[in-house]
Amino acid sequence: MYAITIPEPGGPEALVWDEVPDPVPGEGEVLVEVVAGAVNRADILQRQGFYDPPPGASRYPGLECSGRIAAIGPGVSGWTVGEEVCALLSGGGYAEKVAVPAGQLLAVPEGVDLRQSAALPEVTSTVWSNVFMIAHLRPGETLLVHGGSSGIGTMAIQLAKAVGARVAVTAGTKEKLDRCAELGADILINYREQDFVAEVKQATAGAGADVILDNMGAKYLDRNVQALAVNGRLAIIGMQGGATAELNIGALLGKRAAISATSLRARPLEEKAAIVAAVREHVWPLVAAGRVRPVVDREIPMSDAAAAHRVVEESGHVGKVLLVAP
Ligand SMILES: NC(=O)c1ccc[n+]([C@@H]2O[C@H](COP(=O)([O-])OP(=O)(O)OC[C@H]3O[C@@H](n4cnc5c(N)ncnc54)[C@H](OP(=O)(O)O)[C@@H]3O)[C@@H](O)[C@H]2O)c1
């Protein structure tokens, strides 16, 4: 098969479409013939040499895909060859074939195109596990999503609205904020021109956000805690603004607030399977009902993954960039 390899870390040109051995599904795995993959921010870090795949994972990039089951490994039941699926991966999605632990497979939801379903596994799993399983966002509460037009952000807006929460977003341009509003965001904040703490406080009569989904890490830590409501929950999933920050713990105590931080890729197989099962139970019915949909910015041939990385690095996209296999 062909896959995107990274012979040497570097810029987008480090991604090389090359012939490699076919993966063989191991115990509990299924072989998927890939129709499409999708780009995640983490793939860029892997390409640059800053994010090695966890032990046992494919060394090719790609954290999600859609396709058809080509073979079933030992010990797998409940799936059949030829079935259309999408999957959460620990790597290997930028390839014509990938071996997937069966617990990370999802049937393509009703009403969604097979290719476009590649945009769903990583964002639904990340948002559901952080915003709902850890931070327990409830109907009527306010969620602040940083980077509202990102792959993650566009899913967070839709899921939070579907459960009856109010959604505030930050983005860097008016056009991106408009797209967030189309998806249902209620409070639109341009992070280049406005102070998100003041804007969230004003929109919530001084209370603040009940849950914040944060991609910035260190740069926003102090201001995120300021923007939290009493009993607020800050869920950190990214470090685009650095990893090290100082925090006045008193500000947390006074609010009885909580901070969580997780990385989906590094979680053990059982935890990923539990998250995917929760996505199947809670998110898939919303997708099938048309209340939540994949937001795809564009489709690019997988062999030209470099072009897709350039788009994402320049933040020229809204939602997800897909990589279509030959
Ligand atoms: N921990 C996990 O398990 C996990 C899983 C998946 C993703 N993530 C993280 O989630 C984040 C989003 O991932 P993605 O793949 O959806 O990325 P993406 O589509 O590339 O989006 C990155 C976003 O960052 C926003 N941004 C840049 N500077 C900002 C600032 N100062 N304030 C607020 N937003 C800012 C961009 O907004 P503009 O375009 O408007 O500038 C853009 O929306 C990344 O940090 C990624 O690493 C974590």
The ligand as a MOL file (V3000), in Angstrom:
LIG
                    3D

  0  0  0     0  0            999 V3000
M  V30 BEGIN CTAB
M  V30 COUNTS 48 52 0 0 0
M  V30 BEGIN ATOM
M  V30 1 N -6.0400 16.7850 24.0240 0
M  V30 2 C -6.6480 16.1450 23.0450 0
M  V30 3 O -7.0000 14.9770 23.1800 0
M  V30 4 C -6.9030 16.8560 21.7500 0
M  V30 5 C -7.5480 16.1980 20.6940 0
M  V30 6 C -7.7940 16.9210 19.5160 0
M  V30 7 C -7.3920 18.2620 19.4300 0
M  V30 8 N -6.7410 18.8370 20.4770 0 CHG=1
M  V30 9 C -6.3110 20.2450 20.4390 0
M  V30 10 O -7.4410 21.0360 20.1840 0
M  V30 11 C -7.0590 22.2000 19.4700 0
M  V30 12 C -7.8910 22.2890 18.2020 0
M  V30 13 O -7.5410 21.2080 17.3450 0
M  V30 14 P -7.9550 21.2090 15.8130 0
M  V30 15 O -7.3240 20.0370 15.1720 0
M  V30 16 O -9.4130 21.3730 15.7320 0 CHG=-1
M  V30 17 O -7.1840 22.5110 15.3480 0
M  V30 18 P -7.3790 23.6060 14.2260 0
M  V30 19 O -8.5770 23.3100 13.3940 0
M  V30 20 O -6.0800 23.7600 13.5540 0
M  V30 21 O -7.6540 24.9280 15.0700 0
M  V30 22 C -6.7570 25.6580 15.8150 0
M  V30 23 C -7.5320 26.8460 16.3780 0
M  V30 24 O -6.7310 27.6120 17.2550 0
M  V30 25 C -7.2990 28.9150 17.2410 0
M  V30 26 N -6.4650 29.9190 17.8580 0
M  V30 27 C -5.2220 30.3280 17.5160 0
M  V30 28 N -4.8040 31.3180 18.3480 0
M  V30 29 C -5.8290 31.5370 19.2260 0
M  V30 30 C -6.0080 32.4320 20.3120 0
M  V30 31 N -5.0580 33.3040 20.6930 0
M  V30 32 N -7.1820 32.3680 20.9960 0
M  V30 33 C -8.1480 31.4870 20.6560 0
M  V30 34 N -8.0280 30.6170 19.6310 0
M  V30 35 C -6.8770 30.6460 18.9200 0
M  V30 36 C -7.4940 29.1520 15.7610 0
M  V30 37 O -8.4010 30.2290 15.6100 0
M  V30 38 P -8.3090 31.2680 14.3440 0
M  V30 39 O -8.2220 30.4110 13.1040 0
M  V30 40 O -9.5610 32.0370 14.4550 0
M  V30 41 O -7.0650 32.0860 14.5760 0
M  V30 42 C -8.0700 27.8050 15.3300 0
M  V30 43 O -9.4720 27.8120 15.4220 0
M  V30 44 C -5.5570 22.0610 19.1870 0
M  V30 45 O -4.8640 22.7690 20.1820 0
M  V30 46 C -5.3210 20.5650 19.3310 0
M  V30 47 O -4.0090 20.2480 19.6650 0
M  V30 48 C -6.5010 18.1530 21.6160 0
M  V30 END ATOM
M  V30 BEGIN BOND
M  V30 1 1 1 2
M  V30 2 2 2 3
M  V30 3 1 2 4
M  V30 4 1 4 5
M  V30 5 2 4 48
M  V30 6 2 5 6
M  V30 7 1 6 7
M  V30 8 2 7 8
M  V30 9 1 8 9
M  V30 10 1 8 48
M  V30 11 1 9 10
M  V30 12 1 9 46
M  V30 13 1 10 11
M  V30 14 1 11 12
M  V30 15 1 11 44
M  V30 16 1 12 13
M  V30 17 1 13 14
M  V30 18 2 14 15
M  V30 19 1 14 16
M  V30 20 1 14 17
M  V30 21 1 17 18
M  V30 22 2 18 19
M  V30 23 1 18 20
M  V30 24 1 18 21
M  V30 25 1 21 22
M  V30 26 1 22 23
M  V30 27 1 23 24
M  V30 28 1 23 42
M  V30 29 1 24 25
M  V30 30 1 25 26
M  V30 31 1 25 36
M  V30 32 1 26 27
M  V30 33 1 26 35
M  V30 34 2 27 28
M  V30 35 1 28 29
M  V30 36 1 29 30
M  V30 37 2 29 35
M  V30 38 1 30 31
M  V30 39 2 30 32
M  V30 40 1 32 33
M  V30 41 2 33 34
M  V30 42 1 34 35
M  V30 43 1 36 37
M  V30 44 1 36 42
M  V30 45 1 37 38
M  V30 46 2 38 39
M  V30 47 1 38 40
M  V30 48 1 38 41
M  V30 49 1 42 43
M  V30 50 1 44 45
M  V30 51 1 44 46
M  V30 52 1 46 47
M  V30 END BOND
M  V30 END CTAB
M  END
